[in-house]
Amino acid sequence: MPLLDSELLHTASLVHDDVVDESGERRGQASVNASYNNKVAVLVGDYILSTALLNIARTNDCDIVCDLPGWVARYRTARYCN
Protein backbone atom coordinates (compact mmCIF):
# COMPACT_ATOMS: atom_id res chain seq x y z
CA MET A 1 0.00 0.00 0.00
CA PRO A 2 1.39 3.42 -0.84
CA LEU A 3 2.77 5.17 2.24
CA LEU A 4 0.60 8.27 1.85
CA ASP A 5 -2.56 6.17 1.75
CA SER A 6 -1.62 4.18 4.83
CA GLU A 7 -1.03 7.48 6.65
CA LEU A 8 -4.41 8.78 5.46
CA LEU A 9 -6.10 5.61 6.73
CA HIS A 10 -4.35 6.01 10.06
CA THR A 11 -5.33 9.69 10.32
CA ALA A 12 -8.96 8.92 9.50
CA SER A 13 -9.02 6.28 12.22
CA LEU A 14 -7.58 8.75 14.74
CA VAL A 15 -10.20 11.38 13.89
CA HIS A 16 -12.96 8.79 14.30
CA ASP A 17 -11.42 7.42 17.51
CA ASP A 18 -11.39 10.89 19.05
CA VAL A 19 -15.15 11.08 18.49
CA VAL A 20 -15.72 7.64 20.03
CA ASP A 21 -13.40 8.38 22.97
CA GLU A 22 -14.69 11.96 23.35
CA SER A 23 -11.07 13.14 23.30
CA GLY A 24 -10.42 16.85 23.48
CA GLU A 25 -6.80 16.63 22.41
CA ARG A 26 -4.59 14.76 19.99
CA ARG A 27 -0.83 15.14 20.59
CA GLY A 28 -1.26 18.38 22.52
CA GLN A 29 -3.53 19.98 19.93
CA ALA A 30 -7.30 20.33 20.01
CA SER A 31 -8.95 17.38 18.27
CA VAL A 32 -11.27 17.97 15.33
CA ASN A 33 -14.34 17.16 17.44
CA ALA A 34 -13.19 19.58 20.15
CA SER A 35 -12.50 22.35 17.62
CA TYR A 36 -15.80 21.91 15.78
CA ASN A 37 -18.18 19.13 16.82
CA ASN A 38 -18.68 15.38 16.44
CA LYS A 39 -20.66 15.69 13.21
CA VAL A 40 -17.90 17.67 11.51
CA ALA A 41 -15.24 15.31 12.88
CA VAL A 42 -17.02 12.24 11.51
CA LEU A 43 -17.40 13.92 8.11
CA VAL A 44 -13.72 14.93 8.09
CA GLY A 45 -12.69 11.39 9.04
CA ASP A 46 -14.96 9.95 6.34
CA TYR A 47 -13.52 12.33 3.74
CA ILE A 48 -9.95 11.35 4.63
CA LEU A 49 -10.92 7.67 4.58
CA SER A 50 -12.66 7.92 1.21
CA THR A 51 -9.67 9.79 -0.25
CA ALA A 52 -7.33 7.01 0.86
CA LEU A 53 -9.64 4.29 -0.46
CA LEU A 54 -9.99 6.03 -3.82
CA ASN A 55 -6.22 6.36 -4.12
CA ILE A 56 -5.77 2.70 -3.24
CA ALA A 57 -8.40 1.63 -5.77
CA ARG A 58 -6.62 3.65 -8.46
CA THR A 59 -3.47 1.58 -8.00
CA ASN A 60 -5.29 -1.33 -9.67
CA ASP A 61 -3.26 -3.61 -7.41
CA CYS A 62 -5.66 -6.42 -6.60
CA ASP A 63 -3.53 -7.68 -3.71
CA ILE A 64 -3.83 -4.34 -1.93
CA VAL A 65 -7.49 -3.76 -2.75
CA CYS A 66 -8.49 -7.31 -1.82
CA ASP A 67 -6.56 -7.24 1.47
CA LEU A 68 -7.93 -3.88 2.63
CA PRO A 69 -11.22 -5.13 4.14
CA GLY A 70 -9.30 -7.68 6.22
CA TRP A 71 -6.89 -5.01 7.43
CA VAL A 72 -9.72 -2.69 8.44
CA ALA A 73 -11.58 -5.49 10.22
CA ARG A 74 -8.46 -6.54 12.13
CA TYR A 75 -7.72 -2.96 13.18
CA ARG A 76 -11.26 -2.27 14.33
CA THR A 77 -11.53 -5.57 16.19
CA ALA A 78 -8.23 -4.96 17.98
CA ARG A 79 -9.16 -1.35 18.78
CA TYR A 80 -12.59 -1.98 20.28
CA CYS A 81 -12.21 -5.43 21.77
CA ASN A 82 -9.11 -4.76 23.88
C-alpha positions as CSV (number, residue, x, y, z in Angstrom):
1,M,0.0,0.0,0.0
2,P,1.4,3.4,-0.8
3,L,2.8,5.2,2.2
4,L,0.6,8.3,1.9
5,D,-2.6,6.2,1.7
6,S,-1.6,4.2,4.8
7,E,-1.0,7.5,6.6
8,L,-4.4,8.8,5.5
9,L,-6.1,5.6,6.7
10,H,-4.4,6.0,10.1
11,T,-5.3,9.7,10.3
12,A,-9.0,8.9,9.5
13,S,-9.0,6.3,12.2
14,L,-7.6,8.8,14.7
15,V,-10.2,11.4,13.9
16,H,-13.0,8.8,14.3
17,D,-11.4,7.4,17.5
18,D,-11.4,10.9,19.0
19,V,-15.2,11.1,18.5
20,V,-15.7,7.6,20.0
21,D,-13.4,8.4,23.0
22,E,-14.7,12.0,23.3
23,S,-11.1,13.1,23.3
24,G,-10.4,16.8,23.5
25,E,-6.8,16.6,22.4
26,R,-4.6,14.8,20.0
27,R,-0.8,15.1,20.6
28,G,-1.3,18.4,22.5
29,Q,-3.5,20.0,19.9
30,A,-7.3,20.3,20.0
31,S,-8.9,17.4,18.3
32,V,-11.3,18.0,15.3
33,N,-14.3,17.2,17.4
34,A,-13.2,19.6,20.1
35,S,-12.5,22.4,17.6
36,Y,-15.8,21.9,15.8
37,N,-18.2,19.1,16.8
38,N,-18.7,15.4,16.4
39,K,-20.7,15.7,13.2
40,V,-17.9,17.7,11.5
41,A,-15.2,15.3,12.9
42,V,-17.0,12.2,11.5
43,L,-17.4,13.9,8.1
44,V,-13.7,14.9,8.1
45,G,-12.7,11.4,9.0
46,D,-15.0,10.0,6.3
47,Y,-13.5,12.3,3.7
48,I,-10.0,11.4,4.6
49,L,-10.9,7.7,4.6
50,S,-12.7,7.9,1.2
51,T,-9.7,9.8,-0.3
52,A,-7.3,7.0,0.9
53,L,-9.6,4.3,-0.5
54,L,-10.0,6.0,-3.8
55,N,-6.2,6.4,-4.1
56,I,-5.8,2.7,-3.2
57,A,-8.4,1.6,-5.8
58,R,-6.6,3.7,-8.5
59,T,-3.5,1.6,-8.0
60,N,-5.3,-1.3,-9.7
61,D,-3.3,-3.6,-7.4
62,C,-5.7,-6.4,-6.6
63,D,-3.5,-7.7,-3.7
64,I,-3.8,-4.3,-1.9
65,V,-7.5,-3.8,-2.8
66,C,-8.5,-7.3,-1.8
67,D,-6.6,-7.2,1.5
68,L,-7.9,-3.9,2.6
69,P,-11.2,-5.1,4.1
70,G,-9.3,-7.7,6.2
71,W,-6.9,-5.0,7.4
72,V,-9.7,-2.7,8.4
73,A,-11.6,-5.5,10.2
74,R,-8.5,-6.5,12.1
75,Y,-7.7,-3.0,13.2
76,R,-11.3,-2.3,14.3
77,T,-11.5,-5.6,16.2
78,A,-8.2,-5.0,18.0
79,R,-9.2,-1.3,18.8
80,Y,-12.6,-2.0,20.3
81,C,-12.2,-5.4,21.8
82,N,-9.1,-4.8,23.9
